[in-house]
């Protein structure tokens, strides 16, 4: 497999909603492997196909809480807990930039695996935060849009000055 170039903020591909995965084939498996290799090289714990300029609803997460590497095609949130939590977020598309985001503490999701089989599960804590972050990206919502305008503008200025 291979490490692919990551679209950098503010690349227009990061604001584009992704299309559903329809073909569960060897090409999808190869894309998932490339995403994993690209995420590990970044480094990161989550990545979407949008991060490498492919407008498909595909997410790869690598978290010990979920047993390591997992691939999610067409993930969707079915339910979000009213209880929230704060967590520091960032993006492989904006290395070095982080800020606290508040999101629901738990979510129920539906997705397909690489064989096209439908699954539903509840994610809590950090995995829930990661999945919400990546689903936002699939919807063309870059994580900065979850920040107040003041925090967002300050973070963008700081990141631009860093030259990363």
C-alpha positions in Angstrom: 0.0 0.0 0.0 1.1 3.6 -0.1 1.1 6.9 1.7 -0.9 9.5 -0.3 -0.6 13.3 -0.1 -3.0 14.9 2.4 -5.1 17.9 1.4 -4.1 20.8 3.5 -6.4 23.3 5.1 -8.1 25.4 3.5 -8.2 23.1 0.5 -11.7 23.1 -1.1 -11.9 19.3 -1.1 -12.2 19.6 2.7 -15.5 21.5 2.3 -17.1 19.0 -0.1 -19.7 16.5 1.1 -18.7 12.9 0.2 -20.6 10.4 -1.8 -21.8 7.0 -0.4 -19.6 4.0 -1.0 -21.4 1.7 -3.4 -18.7 -0.8 -4.5 -17.3 -3.0 -1.8 -14.4 -4.4 -3.8 -10.7 -4.7 -4.0 -10.4 -1.0 -5.0 -12.2 -0.1 -1.7 -9.9 -2.3 0.3 -6.8 -0.8 -1.4 -8.1 2.7 -0.6 -8.7 1.7 3.1 -5.1 0.4 3.2 -3.8 3.6 1.7 -5.8 5.7 4.2 -4.4 3.7 7.1 -0.8 4.0 5.9 -1.3 7.8 5.3 -2.9 8.3 8.7 0.0 6.4 10.4 2.6 8.5 8.6 0.8 11.8 9.4 0.6 10.8 12.3 -3.0 10.6 13.4 -5.7 8.3 14.9 -8.4 8.9 12.3 -8.7 9.9 8.6 -11.3 10.1 5.9 -11.0 9.6 2.1 -11.7 13.3 1.8 -8.4 14.0 3.5 -6.7 12.6 0.4 -9.0 14.1 -2.1 -11.3 11.1 -2.6 -15.0 12.1 -2.1 -16.2 8.9 -0.7 -17.8 8.2 2.8 -14.9 6.1 4.1 -13.3 6.5 7.6 -10.3 4.7 9.1 -9.8 4.9 12.9 -6.9 3.3 14.9 -7.7 3.4 18.6 -7.0 0.9 21.3 -10.5 1.4 22.7 -12.0 -0.2 19.6 -9.4 -2.9 19.2 -7.1 -1.1 16.8 -7.7 -0.4 13.1 -11.3 -0.2 12.0 -12.8 0.9 8.7 -16.2 2.4 8.4 -18.0 2.9 5.1 -21.0 5.2 5.0 -21.0 5.9 8.8 -24.0 7.7 10.1 -25.1 8.9 13.6 -28.4 7.4 14.7 -28.4 8.9 18.2 -26.3 11.3 20.2 -26.2 11.5 24.0 -27.4 14.7 25.7 -24.3 14.4 27.9 -21.3 16.2 26.3 -17.5 16.1 26.8 -14.7 18.4 25.9 -11.7 17.1 24.0 -8.7 18.6 22.2 -9.1 18.0 18.5 -6.9 18.6 15.4 -6.6 17.3 11.9 -4.1 15.6 9.6 -4.9 18.4 7.2 -3.8 21.1 9.7 -0.8 19.6 11.5 0.1 21.2 14.9 -3.2 23.1 15.3 -5.4 21.9 18.1 -8.3 23.3 20.2 -10.9 22.1 22.6 -14.3 21.0 21.0 -17.4 20.0 22.9 -19.4 17.1 21.5 -21.8 14.4 22.7 -20.1 11.9 24.9 -21.8 8.9 23.2 -23.2 8.1 19.8 -25.0 5.2 18.2 -23.8 4.7 14.6 -24.6 2.6 11.6 -22.0 1.7 9.0 -20.9 -0.9 6.5 -17.6 -2.9 6.8 -15.4 -3.5 3.8 -17.6 -6.5 2.8 -20.7 -4.2 2.7 -22.2 -5.8 5.8 -24.3 -3.4 7.9 -23.3 -2.9 11.6 -24.7 -0.8 14.4 -22.8 0.1 17.6 -22.5 2.5 20.4 -19.3 4.5 20.8 -18.4 6.3 24.0 -15.8 8.8 25.1 -12.8 9.3 22.8 -13.9 6.9 20.0 -17.3 8.8 19.9 -15.5 12.1 19.6 -13.3 10.7 16.8 -16.2 9.3 14.8 -18.2 12.6 15.1 -15.1 14.5 13.9 -14.7 12.2 10.9 -18.4 12.2 10.0 -18.3 16.0 10.1 -15.5 15.8 7.6 -17.5 13.4 5.3 -20.2 16.0 5.4 -17.8 18.8 4.3 -17.7 20.3 7.8 -14.1 20.9 8.8 -13.6 20.7 12.6 -12.7 24.4 12.9 -16.4 25.2 12.1 -17.2 23.7 15.5 -15.3 26.6 17.2 -16.4 30.1 17.9 -15.4 32.6 15.3 -12.9 34.2 17.8 -11.2 30.8 18.5 -11.3 29.8 14.9 -9.7 33.0 13.6 -7.0 33.0 16.3 -6.1 29.4 15.6 -5.9 29.9 11.8 -3.6 32.9 12.3 -1.4 31.0 14.7 -1.3 28.0 12.3 -0.5 30.2 9.2 2.4 31.8 11.1 3.8 28.4 12.1 4.3 27.6 8.4 3.4 23.9 8.8 
